[in-house]
Amino acid sequence: MAGQDASGGRSSPSIRDEAIVLSKKGMGFGPEDLCQTLLDKFLSITAEDEHVPKYLLLYSDGVKLALQGSPVSRLLRTLIDRGSKVLLCSTCLDYFQLKEKPLTGTPSCMSDIMNAMHEVAKVIYL
């Protein structure tokens, strides 16, 4: 879990050379509520870890996770605050008519998402 500095506060996280891809509203396959619970647990642990991923890349149904008020939007905000970059597929936002909604993350073109994948040492698909 996250380290503490000498004053007892949380130390600055280091950034892992990895990208986590979220292309759906849950993790794994199975009942929707189970998949959402798994993703919430995964992101909770990730947000509290001393090492956070460099990128979270959201496309397809995954962009819906970035809607403010989604079950994981607070966790995405925590990851951003700790140094991760959350990139949202603009094409997907347009498709789902979400561009005008409050979002947690940065709308990005597919070339930005691809460049992020090429830039890091490891890409994790959930």
N, C-alpha and C positions, 0 to 999 in steps of 0.2 A: 504494500500500500504506500501511499504518498509519505515521503519523509517529512521531518519537521526541522526547522532551523533552531538555533540556540535560544531564541525567544519563545519557542513553543508553537510558532505559526507554521503553516505549510511552506516547505521550500519550493523553489521554482522547479517545475517538471522539466525533464529533458525530452526532447522530441525524437521519437523513433522514426527511422528511415523507412516508413511503411505507409500504405494507403489502405483504408478499409472501404470496401464497396458495399453500399446498401441499395439494392435494386428492387426491394419489395418491402412491405410494411411489417415484416417479421423475420425470424431467423429459422432456417430449416424448413421442413415440410411436415404437415400435419394440421391439426385443428388450429384455426386462426388465433384463438386466444392463447394457446400454448406457444405458438410462434412469436406472438407479440411479447409474452412474458419472458421468453428466452432472450429476445433482443434487448428488452429493458434491463435484464440482469447483465448481459454482456456489456452494454454501454455504461451501466452503473459502475461495474468493475473497471472498465477502461477509463472512465472519468476520474476515478479515485487513484489510479495507478501512478507511480512516480514517473513513468514514461508514457507520454501520450503520442498517438499517431500523428504524423505530419499532415495527412489528409483524411477526410471522410468524403467520399464521392457518392452522391445520391443521384440516381437516375431511374427511369421507368417509375413504377409505383413507389419507389423509395423516396421520391421528392415529397410525397405527402407527409413523411415524417418531419419535414422541416416546417410545416405549418405551426405557427405559434398556437399552443394549446394542445398539440399532439401529445401522446403519452411519453414521447422521448425528447420533445423540444427543449426542455430544461437541461437534459443531459448534453444535447448538442451545444447549447449555450455554454455550459460548464467547460466542455472540451475546447470551444473557441477561446474562452477566457484563459484557458491554460496553455494556449499556443497552437492548437490544431486549426487547420483551415477546412471549412465545410463548403464544398462546391456543389451547386445544384444545377442540373441539366436544364438549360433554358428551353430547349425544344420540348422537354417533358412538362415543364411549367406551363408553356403555351398550350400544349395538348390538353392538359387537365384544367386549363383556365385558372391558374393559381398565381400568375405573375403579379396581380394587384393585391394579393393577400399578404398579411404580415408573415414574413419568413425568417427562419433562423439559418443563416448561411448566405452565400454569395451566388447569385445566378451566374452561370458560366456556360460558355459554348463547349461543344464536344471536343474541340481541339485542346482546350484548357484541361479538360478531364483526362484526355489521352496523354497530354504532356505530363500531368501529375503522375499517372501510372508509370510512364517511362522514367521519370525522375527518381523514383524511390527504389530501394533494393527489393522490397517485398510488397505484393498486392494481395490482400485478403478479401475473398468474396464471401459474404454472409448470405 
